[in-house]
Amino acid sequence: GSIGWAIWRPATKAVAPVAPQGALLQKQAESMVAKPAIPRLEAEALAAMVDRAGSSPAPAWDALLAEWKLPASTIAVDPASAACTATVADVHCVQGRAQLDTLQALDRPLLLRLHGQSGDAWTLLLGLDARDARIMLSGKTFDIDRLALQSAWLGGYAGLWRGPEPVLPADIAAFQNARGLNADGVAGPETLMALAGDAPGPHLLRVLE
């Protein structure tokens, strides 16, 4: 950019411009505005929302693709099982059954299949801390007690990750143990996803406020 030179003149005195009082007050007020609080969802309300959401995995997959900033054409989804097939070379689909601790170790947003009072629905897991989980269901974001989510979750999950095929470590079991995965020594989908954990892309929120 250009460099401004200040020239001293005996007859004049430079005065810094003063912002109008109203503008200063408005700026202070804007900086003090708190972010909208994420509403909490109790177990009974979650069950009712799951029943209303329906069993189609499409809305949850759309939300997950948005987190990755990927177009819908990146994958093809089986409407019955929610399994995806990637149509892009560096996108990899993953599906299985696990505990929340395992998904927290994978550290990526994933789809969870929840059970309500009369039906099932897929939700997007956005964050986990020691007490709560953050989910998106029917386009709305909620915080819920981690144990309540665990009770409603059927254990099934689906998702994706991006990146080239990772290089396998010499001791796969040691890597799995260090990452909080099942240390069976087999480089399955979860292990490959964990190996790509440093690749660009969204991560789970670890502190929910």
CORUR-V451872 format. One line per field, one symbol per residue. ss: DSSP state (@ for helix, = for strand, . for the rest). phi: phi as a letter, one per 30 degrees, with the letter a starting at -180 (. if undefined). A space follows every 50 residues. Layout:
ss=???
phi=???
//
This chain:
ss=....................@@@@@@@@@@@@.......=..@@@@@@@@ @@@....@@@@@@@@@@@...@@@===......===....=======..@ @@@@@@...======....=========...======..======@@@@@ @@==========.........@@@@@@@..........@@@@@@@..... ....=....
phi=.dcccccdbedbbdbddcdeeddddddddddcdddedddcbdedddeddd dddidddedddeddddddhcddddbccdddcidcbdcbdccbdbalbacd ddddddibebccccccdbacacbcdcabbdcbbcbbbhiccbcbeeddde ddddjdbblabbkdedddddcdddddddcicddcicddeddddddcddde kdbddcbcb
//
